[in-house]
């Protein structure tokens, strides 16, 4: 122990002779002038929004419809006249019955939502954030919120309303023996006299022409916004023309229920081709972004085709 004591003492004396230092570290920041500007910026640049319609990526002369999906509408005995795509990609159909409703299907073609309490609804279309449903039974347009399907108001038309389309902020409603132009509040702006009384389906082209079909006269007619007839189409192979749709380049698709085919017309009303063997088509609706179309057969079954 004495020896250990002197050994430790010797080590302590050696340690006392060492010069220990304490390191002090300082970090300083030289602020960048660029960073100062970035921190004070309210925005990074001017943003411009532009919207344009993409042209269809198919040749109408060479369409070969390939069946993708098929489903029956709702339950019981449906009576569906029209259907339309919504901006979110969902699809809505109107069930024309005294206790009618509208069924909404998602992109997987599953029924997700239902609007009940409608009397003979004919067609539902989207207008901005609103959903417009023409109801033959109440001679009105029932307006709902697109987001939550909440009822917003009723617009009394006091006419036998059927199909509806929109163009440049106005709506055009097919009313059997006439077409009525209204604004979004329901104010009547113009009436168009049309031939016959079975003018139920209507659509609008990009250049503002109104195209409507007459299922008893077997005609498809285009008029201007002033009511002047531009052309009328008839064909031996077109019987009972029903629903219409217009693609992004102006071609017009006509579902001819009585002749089991679809007629594709140019914007000038000339026949481009006939798609045969489409069983009892009531309407055809295109979704060009997804390259598909929906065809309703005999008011009951919707078939989804790839273009």
PyMOL commands that set and color helices and strands:
alter all, ss='L'
color gray80, all
select helices_A, chain A and resi 2-17+33-39+60-62+257-259+288-290
alter helices_A, ss='H'
color red, helices_A
select strands_A, chain A and resi 66-72+80-85+91-95+100-105+111-118+121-127+130-135+140-145+151-156+164-167+170-174+178-182+188-193+199-204+210-214+219-223+229-233+241-246+252-256+261-265+271-275+281-287+292-297+301-306
alter strands_A, ss='S'
color yellow, strands_A
deselect
rebuild
show_as cartoon
